[in-house]
């Protein structure tokens, strides 16, 4: 060990290291530059954030998709904020952003005790009053059925209150009004921001274009004589109340991102245990997503008044449902809770289940939390396998309540633990599983589980899915074309867990590409999923496609991040009617009169003040569809994270089909420079090691010696370094010293070898 390196270390190289960006490859540069754009160099003073540090759904304000205004924010956005900070932490050594993001989850998204009064009055033996969901919006308001014995018991409420010392729910409400654009304010004050609002309440056919936004704190200050309540339910009388709804996949993603932040920080000698414990707590309460809406028994549940009310945990499907909700009286004298009977593969997170059931730092405090998530891990993986088509893509989901009313499904519908297959679970306008972003969201979590745990069940699912990604994604001339929408036909086979590894499953179930194009957020999500399985399996073709896509995405770079022009034909719905029952009248906080025949824009008159409104108005008057370059926070983050992962795990290469900024057309894996300097090529990723010497690992291909990366997919460093007892750096770190042995970095206050491909 040369004395000069010892001297550098003693002089404080580790201190210099902590203040220096460790990663210096092009993917790290892209990721950190993008992070700085999004966050304003970490100040959160940028167009992506409000003055109150709310991460907006999009920079642009005229935006209607799931949120109906760009400066709303959702729990999804906050979960991606944690991801953004975790990756930036690994690239720069500064993990404080992970703690910052979680602190704003608590400040903005998780209602405090004052915003959810009366939880201590909750009766777990009588969680809520039954009301049917309806496929058609004109079935609303839905009648509340006050009948004993049709709602089961809540088996986890008491153990949660015992574990955490109170009855409050620690979970994110799904949507807030970042700028108080609607004008409801917090607790009905009309001015404070951000404020809790809600939109969807009226069944599977209620698209965003048919919603009536309303405050979560229903003081009956706006709306009709009963506030907005009688748009949704028919009650004997209406009480002032608060109501919140979770979007559980976002909470699961926050746990996933917190785990990676914690893991990488631990590798770097830093402590994020406080975030880990909060993520564990979130996961404990996230178990409400595992239960039937009215805690009814899972399986063959037909008839709201005939299907058995659940007891113990026989009302748990152990999947991550589309939502769960809770509420109570403003005076704190009563409260209720519901789960959800509907599950979608795009919402599942077997990774979160694995984290919460196996990682001690993330172990929930409750007596059965970790055990429940262990059961959920198995059940979620089975769900993915049950719904995997011969093409490799993943079909919709399952429900314990057919049409939301515990109806009898058609005889040809197959089942999963007694729950019925639904190709478009939860919402039908548009069908919920047509958008391929659901493929990326769900499968990225399966494939990262495979990478981290080596679970062969996850590997089988991901390997089949990776074939679909390769078949439906191409890069040519710097342009990306991929499947943006899918069409579905047929049913999966009746599920039997013993068939998990069986070939030839689901021959009558098919997902076919119905539209191609470019959705930057979706393809970045899909590519992240492909990244994990390809990295685990040493699949160089898969990694080449990942690199090609990420290189081509650079062609869509602009001053705010990345964007592609979108023609919004659906904005014709600004002029379409929103269903309001005949005779209902009221007024919202923007001053709009709400009555039968009202249109989407009529309910939201402030949109006419938006600088982008003229092109929408022109479209409504017969002009061309308006065009936008949207900068969605979640999509920007997916791109940043994907670039960051390429750097963190030392992946380079590409097929040369990208924009020319890749590393050329080699399909080989990585190997030490000490081998390449002798004129030998690198073997393909995942090669078999035939011989080892001081230069590194050697394999044989086409009768010729080649350098073998040792099966670690690009994270190897020269043997001349590891033979001295030093580890390889976890990524392309800052180079502090170079000698005849190789390049040296510093991690955890010790020297490490820079990976050979850096």
Secondary structure, 3 states (H helix, E strand, C coil): CCHHHHHHHHCCHHHHHHCCCCCCCHHHHHHHHHHHHHHCCCCCCCCCECCCCCECCECCCCCCCCCCCCCEEEHHHHHHHHHHHHHHHHHHCCCHHHHHHHHHHHHHHCCCHHHCCCHHHCCCCCCCCEECCCCCHHHCCEEEECCCCCCCCCCCHHHHHHHHCCCCCCCCCCEEECCCCCCCCHHHCCCCCCEEEECCCCCCCCCHHHCCCEECEECCCCEECCECHHHCEECCCCCCEEEEEECHHHHHHHHHHHHHHHHHHHHCCCCCHHHHHHHHHHHHHHHHHHECCCCECCCCCCCCCCCCECCCCCCECCCCECCEEEEEECCCCCEEEECCCEEEHHHCCHHHHHHHHHCHHHCCCCCCHHHHHHHHHHHHHHHHHHCECCCCCECCEEECCECCCCECCCCCCCEECCEEEECCCCCECCECCCECHHHHHHHHHHHHHHHHHCCHHHHHHHHHHHHHHHHHEEEECCEEEEEEEEEEECCCCCCCHHHCCCCCCCCCCEEEEEEEECCHHHHHHHHHHHHHHHHHHCCHHHHHHHHHHHHHHHHHEECCEECCCEECHHHHHHHCECCCCCCCEEECCCCCEEECCCEHHHHCHHHHHCCCHHHHHHHHCCCCCCEECCCEHHHHHHHHHHHHHHHHCCCCCCCCCCCCCCCCCCCCCCCCHHHHCCCCCECCCCCCCCEEECCEEEEEECCEEEEECCCCCCCCCCHHHHCCCCEECCCCCCCCEEECCEEEEEECCEEEECCCCC
